[in-house]
Amino acid sequence: MKTKILITGINGFIGKNLVSFFLGLKKEIKLYGLDIRKPVRLDKRITFFKCDILKIKNLYQVFKKIKPDIIFHLAAQSSVPESFKNPKRTFKINIDGTLNILEAVRKFCPKAIILIPGSSEEYDGPKSKSLTVRQTGKIKENQLLRPLSPYAISKACQEFLGYQYFSTFNLKIILVRVFNVTGPNQGSKAICGRFAEKIAEIEIGKAKPVMKVGNLNIVRDFLDVRDLARAYWLAVKKCKPGEAYNIASGKGYEIEKVLKKLLSFSKKEIKIKKDTRLFRKKESLVLIGNVTKFKKITGWKPKIDFLNQTLPELLNYWRKRV
């Protein structure tokens, strides 16, 4: 009998890559996708449902029909800057939407496994960049959550909801906290995607050879989305429900280093110009994940070289797109 897998937010960056991962597996699975918009291209092996997760009656109809075995709940408002502009919308989609998903699971498929992805943004990292040099600044799952944006608050609330449904209704909730993710097909709302898009536009003369940037001194932990897809599959197979797990590379990269690496792949001379309007009012200086817990239980480790494979592939994707 085939395992029925439902991906909410299947049109998103991670959703698309998760689909590619599952279609490449030689497993007896049946894929279902749910999103507010129908994909432009949809593989015939996927059964798609156009559905807004905020419309609970429609959501119930989908779950009643599918009764999935595994749910990857990726539907979300995932932009930190957007969450500052519209916190109410962010809370509604991420919190109310997750509550609706959990109620649908409780009513129609209470034995299903549900993965709810949180974010490293839920943490507030070390206050000194020197910690990254000593490799003592990696964040463990037991660190107190101190979210600094409406988006981060919404992800923490998702996690609390998941834990409550695990403890009260015995649902199989897998909680992961994902650090920065990038890779081919990433849009320009994320920092690596934004850099790559701008470089591609400059190369064809569509934009002036100036890259406007925010704070380049912050340190982030980057992971290729294809490594994340593998991690998600292992998480639902091996992780304990109700517990939180970091998923990250465990390496910290200054944003300035990431940008300069991308610029090194371009034949154009591009000037970097700081723009204070692009600085966030409040953000963590350093966010690097300790992945010991997740690696121990799953055996997972990243395979793709972020600097020398992920970044040039991302830039090539944007060259084709622009």
N, C-alpha and C positions, 0 to 999 in steps of 0.2 A: 504493500500500500504506500502511495506517495505521501511524503510529508508536505503539508500545505503551509507555505510561507507567505505572509502578507507584509509588504513594505509600505508604510504610510509616507507621504512626501516623496514618492518615487521619482518625481521630476527633478528633485534637487541634485546638487553636486554629488553628495555621498550616496543618495538613492540610486542614481544612474550607475555609479561604480559598483555598488553592491549587486545590482542586477547583472552587470558584466561578470562579476565573480561567480554568482550562482549559475549563470548560463554556461560557464566554463567547467563547472563541477560535474563529475560523472556520478551523480547521486539521483535517487528516486525522489525528486521534488516537483511540486507544482507551485509556480510563482503567481502571486496576485499583487497588483499595485493599486494604490489609492492616492489620489491627489485632487486638488481643487480645479486643476486644468489637465486636459488630455495631452499626453506627450505628442510632440511633432512626429517622432518615429517610435513605433511600438513593435517590439518583437512578437511574433505570432505565438510564442511560447508563454506569453504573459497575459493573464486575464486582468483587464483594467476596469476600475470603478471610479467614475468621476464623482467626488464627494467632498464636501466641506466638513471637517471634523467638528466644527462648531454647531452643525445641524444634526442633533443627536438622533432624530428619527431616521434620517437617511443613513446615518452611521450604523444604527441598529439593523437596518435592512441588509446592509453589506455583511455585517458580522453573522447575522442569522443565516445568510446564504452560504458563506464560506466556511464558518467555524474553523478558523485557522489553528494550526498546531504551534506555529512560531510567529511572533509579530515583532518587526523592527519598527519602532515608532520614531520616525525621522521627521515627520511633519512639524514645522516650527518656524517662527520668526527668528532667524539666526544671526542677524546683524547687530553688533553692539552700538554703532553710531545711530542706526535706525531706532533702536530701543530708547535712546535719549530723546529722539524727535517725537516718538509716539509710544510712550510706556504703556498706555492703556491697551492698545492693540497688541503689543508684545505679551502682556499678561493674559489677555483674553485667549490668544492663539495657543500660547505655550502652557498655560495653567488650565484654563477651562477645556481646551482641546484634549489635553492629557487626561483630565478627569473623565471626559466623555469616552475616550478610548478604554480606560480602565473599567468603566461601568459596562461598556459593551462586552468586554472580555468576561467580566463577572457574570453577566446574564447568559451569554451564548457559548463561551468556550473557556470555562474556569480552569481547565487543566493545561491551557496553552502557556508557553514561555514567552514573556514580553521583555524585550530589551529597551530600556529608556536611557538614551545618551545624555549625560550631563556635560559640563564644560570645566576646563581649567579656570575659566573666569569666575567660578564660584569661590576660588581661593584668593587670598591676598598674599603674594609671594614675599620673599626676603627683601629687606629694605636696602641691602648692600649688594652691588654687583660683584664685589670681591668674593662673595659666597660661591659664585659659579666657578671661579678659578680653583677654589679649594674643594669643589664638588661636594659641598655640604648643604647646598641650598635646594636640593631636590625635595619636592613636596610629597609627603606620604598621605595616604587616605585618611589618617586620623587627625590631620591638621584641621583646626577649626575653620569653618566656612565663613568668609567675610566678603560677600559679593559687592562689587563696586559699581555695577551698572544695572539698569532695569532688566536687561537680558540675563545677566548673571543671577539676579534674584529669581527670575522666572525659572531658570534651570534648577536652582536649589529647591524651589517649590515643587517642581516636577519630581525631584528625587524624594522629597518628603511625602508626596502623594503616593509614589510607588512603594515606599517603605510601609506606609499605612495600610495599603491594600494587600501587601504581603503579610503583615502581622495580623490584620483583622480578618481578611478573607482567604488567607493562605494562597494567594496568587503567586505564580512563579515569576517574580520581578527581578530582572538582572539590571543592576545599576552600574553604569560606567561613566567615568569622567574623562573626556577626551581633550587632549591638548591640541595645539594648532595643527590643522590638516590642510594639505595642498596637493596639487597634481594636475595633470592634463584635464581639460574641461572645466577647470575652476573659473567662476565668474569674477568680475572686477570689483565686487564688494569686499572680497578678502584681500589682504595686503599683498600677497604674492601675485595674485591674479591682476590686481590693479597695476603693480609695477610692470608685469609682463605685457599687459595691454598697452600701456603708455610707450614702452620701448618699441613694440610692433608698429604703433601709429607713427612714431618718430622716424622709424626706418623707411617708411613709404612716403614720408613728407606730409602726412596727415596732421602732424602736430609739431610745434617748435621743439628744438632739441634741449628742452629743460624739463627736469623731473621735480615737481613740487612734492615735498615730503613733510611728514610730521616728525615725531620724536624717533630718531634713529638709534637712540642709545638703549632702548629697552631690549630685553633678552627673552626669546620665546623658544619653545620646544616644538620643532616641526616634524611631521610624520607624513609619509606618502599615503594618499587615500587608498591605494591598492593594498598596502600593508594593513590599513584600518579595516578594510573589508574582511580580510582573513581573521583579524582580531575579533570582529563582531561574531563571526561564525563560531570561533572557538569559545567565545564568551557564553553563547547560549547553550553550547554543548557541555562546558566544564565548570563554569562559575557557579557559586552558591547564591541562590535567590536571597534577596534582602540585604546583600552586602555590596559595598561600593568598591570599584576597581579603577585605578588609573590606567589609561591607554595612552602611551607616549613613546617617543624615541629615547627619552632619558638624556638627550643632549640639548644644550642651550646654544642658540645662535643670536648674535646681535643683529638687529634689523639692518643696520648699516652694512654688515658683512653679506647678508642675503641680497641686498640691493646691488652691491658692488659685484657680487658673483653673477647676477643676472646681466648687469651692464657689460661684464667681460665677454659675454656671448654675442654682443652686438658690435657691428663694424662702425657704427655711428658714434661720434663724440657727443656725450650727453652730460649736461651740467646739472648738478644736484642743488636745489634751492629749497631752503627750509621755509615753511609757511605755517605760522602760528595758528592759523585757523584750522589746521589739520591735527593739532594737538588735542588730546582728550583732556577734560578737566581733571579727571582722576583715573589712574590706571596703575596696575602693579608694575614695578620695575623689572622683576625677574620672575618667570614662571617656567620651571623645569620639573617634569614629572618623575617621581620614583615609581618604577614599574615592577619592582621585585615581586609584589603580591600576585599581579596578573601573570607574569612570566612563570612563576612557580607552579601555579595551578593549571596553566594551559600549555606551557612549553613554547609559547609564541615569542618571536623576536622580529624586529624589522629586517627586511631583506634589501630594500631599495635605497640607494645612495641619494640622499636629499639634495646635496649640493651639485653633484655631477651627473645625476640622471633625472631627478624630479624637476629641477629648475629649467634645464634646457628643453625638456619635453613640454613643460608648461609654456615656455616662450614660443616654441614651434607651433603649439596649438593656437596661440593668439596671432601668430604671423599668418596662419591660414584663415583665421576668423576675420581679421581686419581687411 
